[in-house]
């Protein structure tokens, strides 16, 4: 697992996926919880309202992951001499 996160390109691709999922959750939560005019069960309403909280959280996590990966990719790589 640590090997996956030590590669900056893997983290950059993962951050793109996290950003996409966060945006989809936020938009679906806003539409379902506030804009949809039909009747929904209480479980569905609670889930949609939770998505409006979890979605932006994933956006923030994905954005920080993206910034860290881009920062690590911009630094020159030094060869390790063993």
N, C-alpha and C positions, 0 to 999 in steps of 0.2 A: 504494500500500500504506500509506504514511504517513497518507493522508487517511482511510483506513478506521479506523485506530487513534486518530486525533485526535477522532473522534466517540465520546463516552462511551457513548451508547446502543448502538452497534455492539459495543463492548467488553463491555458488560453482557450482551448476547445471546450473544456468543461464549463468555463465561465460563460461562453456563448450559449450553451445549452441551459444553464441555470438562469441566465437573463431571459431567454425565450420562454421558459416555463413560468418564471415569475410574472412576466408581462401577460402571458395567456391567463394565468390564475387571477391576476388583478382585473383584467378586462371582463372575464367571465363572471367574476364575483360582483363587479359593479353592475353589469347588465342584469344578472339574475336577482341580485338583492335589491336594486333600486329602480331599474328601468322596466323590467318584465312585468306586464300587467296581469298575468294569469295567477291562479291560486297554486301555491306550493305548500308542501308539508312543513312542519316546524323543523324537522331534521334537515331538509333541503335549505331552508332559509338560514339556519345556523351555519351550515356548511358554506353557503355562499358568502355570508358575512365574515366567516373565518378566512375565506380566500382573499378578501380585501385586506386582511392583515398579513397573511402569509406571503401573498404575492409581492408586495413592496419589500418585505424582508428578504426574499430571494433576490429581488432586483439589487438590493444593497450589497448582499453577499457576493453575487456575481460580478458586480461592478468593482468591488475591492479585489476580488480574485483576478479580474482582467487587468487592473492597474499594477498589481504585483507581478503578474506574468510579463506584462510589457516592460516593466522596469527591469526585471531580470534578463529579458531578451536584449535590452539595449546595452547592457554592460558587456564588455569584451570577456570572452571565456579564456581562462588561464589553464594551461595544461598542468595536470598533476603529475609530479615526478615521484616515482616510488622506488 
